[in-house]
Amino acid sequence: MKSTIAIGMLLLVVGNLFSAMYDVSIKWLPEGSSAATFLLIRQLTSVIMLLPLWLAANKPTSRHVKVHLVRANTGAIGAVCLVMGLIALPIATVSSLFYSAPLMIVLMGFLFLKETVTTAHWLAAILGFIGIIILLRPSEINWFGIAVLISAFTFAINQLALRKLPSTESPIVTLMLYNLLSMPLVFVMALVQGIEGISVSLVVIAVLSNVFLLAYQWFCALAYRQAQASQIVVAEYTGLLFCVFLGWLFFDEWLDGLSWLGASFIVLPSLVIPWIQAKRSQKKFIEQNAG
C-alpha cells in the first residue's frame, strides 16, 4: 500500500514539473504577444494534436455537451487571464495566487453542491484569503494579479463541473471538447484584442505548451490511479517549488519576504488539513476496532 502511495506521489511530482514548464513556456512568448492570439493558436494546435488520439479511441462522443460547453468557455476566459498574468508577473507569484483554487473549490462545493465543510476548511479559507491580500498588496493593486485570481476561479468552476460528468466517459472526449467548444469565444477575444504577433516562434511555443499540459494531465491520471487523492494530493504543491526554482533559473525572479508569507497562508493550510483528517480517520478506525 505504501509503495503505491510513493509511486503516486512521484508521478504527481513529475507531472507538476511539466505544469511549471508550461508556465515557463508562456514567459518565452515574444515581446508584445497578444494573450488571446496565443490562446487561439494553442487551441488549434491542441485539437490537431488530440485528433489522432480521438480517432484511435474510435471517435468517442459525449451526452453532456452542455457541461462541456460551460467548462470550455469558462476555461477559455481563465486561460486568457492566466496568460496575461504570466506575461506580466513573476511565475512564483502567479503560482501562489493560482493555488487559491483548491480553497475556492471547497467554498463553491459548500455553496452550490451542499458539500460538508469542516471548521478546518473554513480556517484554511480565511487564512488563504489573508494570503491573497498579502500577495496582491491592496496599496499597490495589480490588475494582473486579479486576472490570475479570475483564472483560479474559472479553474475551480471547471473542477466542480467535472463531477457532473460520468466516470465512464473517455478523457479524450473531455480534452477534445474543452479545446474545440471554446474556439468561437477565443476567436472573438482575439478579434477584440487584435490578432497580431503570429510568428513561427509563437506557434512553436503554443505546441510546446500543449506538450507540457498533456504530459501534466497524463502523469496526474497515472498518479491518481495509484492511490486515493487524499493520500497523494500533498505532492501537488511541489508545483509552487518548481515555479520558484524555474523562475529564478530562467528569469532571475524571486519572491520577497512578504510574498513568501502570503504564499504560506495560501498553501500551508491546504497541506496540513489532509494530514489532520487522515490522522483523525486513523484514530477513529483504531477506536472502532478496539471497541
PyMOL commands that set and color helices and strands:
alter all, ss='L'
color gray80, all
select helices_A, chain A and resi 2-27+35-56+65-88+91-98+101-112+119-136+138-140+143-162+171-180+183-193+200-226+229-251+257-290
alter helices_A, ss='H'
color red, helices_A
deselect
rebuild
show_as cartoon
